[in-house]
């Protein structure tokens, strides 16, 4: 592939969107958790925050923290590992960045009440 002069810039918010959509698409994830502390610290340094996600970019490496509420009756360890794998794959394939870490924080379990 021939090199073409110029740059390609990917906004950190793109990484937030990729990680959120990938996580929400995994069976067993009920929803992303919202933490007002993370939301209040939205744009500090290289850190970007969305609902249930915190991203830190250093050079061509990204560290992702995901905060999720899971469905009842799921194996949380297996689900956490699947989230790590799928989010890493999505970021590498779509953006080409190296993923330093995907930290999954399971903050609650959603228990459906009859009729919900």
N, C-alpha and C positions, 0 to 999 in steps of 0.2 A: 504494500500500500504506500503510495507516494505521500510524503509529508507536505502539508499545505500550511503556509504561514498564517499565524493568528492563534487565538486562544479559544478554548471552550470553558465556560464558567457554569457550574451547576450550583444553584442556590441551596443552602442547607434545608430550606423548607421543602425542597423536592425530596430529600432523604426522609424527612418527617412523613410526608405523604406516602412514600413507598413503604416505609415500615408500618405505618398505621393500617393501610389497606391490606397489606400482606397478613398482618396479625389478625385483623378482623375477619379475614376470609378463612381462618383455620377453625375447623370444627372443635368445639369445646371452649372457645373464647366467647364469653357472653358479650362483653364490651370492654373498651379501654377505660381505665380509671382516671378520674380527674382529681388532681391535688392542687389546691389553691396556692400553696407555697411554690410549687414548680411553675404555675401559671404566672405568679407575680414576678418571678425571676426570668421571664421569657427571653430577653435578649442581653444576657451577660456574656461578654467575651465571645468565644466561638460556639457558645451553647445555644441551641434552638429547642423550643418546647412546643408541643401540641398536646391535645387531649391524650393523656396517658403515655406520653413519650418525651424523652429527653435525649438530645443528640449532641455529641461533642466531636468537632472535626479538628484534626491536627495534621496538616499537610495533606497527604492522600489517604489518611487513615480515619476511620470513623468508629466511635464507641456509641452504642445505642442502649438506652435503658427503657424498658417497656413495663408499664404498670397496668395489669389486667385484672378483670373480674372473670372468673371461670364458671362454667356450668357445673351443676352438681353431678356427681357420679363420673367424673373424669379422673384419670390418673394424672395428677398434677406434675409429677416429674417427667413423664413421657410427653405431656403437652408442652411443658417448658422447653424441652429439648427440640421438639418439632418446631416451635416458634423460633428458637435460635437458628435452626437449620434453614427454615424457609425465608426468614428475614435476611440472613447472610446471603443466601442464593440470589434473592431478588436484588439486593444492593449491588452485588458483584456483577450480575448479568446486565442490569439496567444502567448502572452508573460506572462500573469498572473500578470502583474504589475498594481498597483493602479494608476489611472489617476487623477491627482490633478485638471487639467484644460485643456480644449481645447479652445484656443482663435482663432476665425476666423476673419481675416482682409480682407475685400473685397476692393481690391485696384483699380479695374477698371471694366468696363463693355465692353464686346466685341460686337461690332455692325458689323454684316456681311454686306459687300458691295455686290451688285448684282454680281453674278458669283463666290463668295467666298464660 
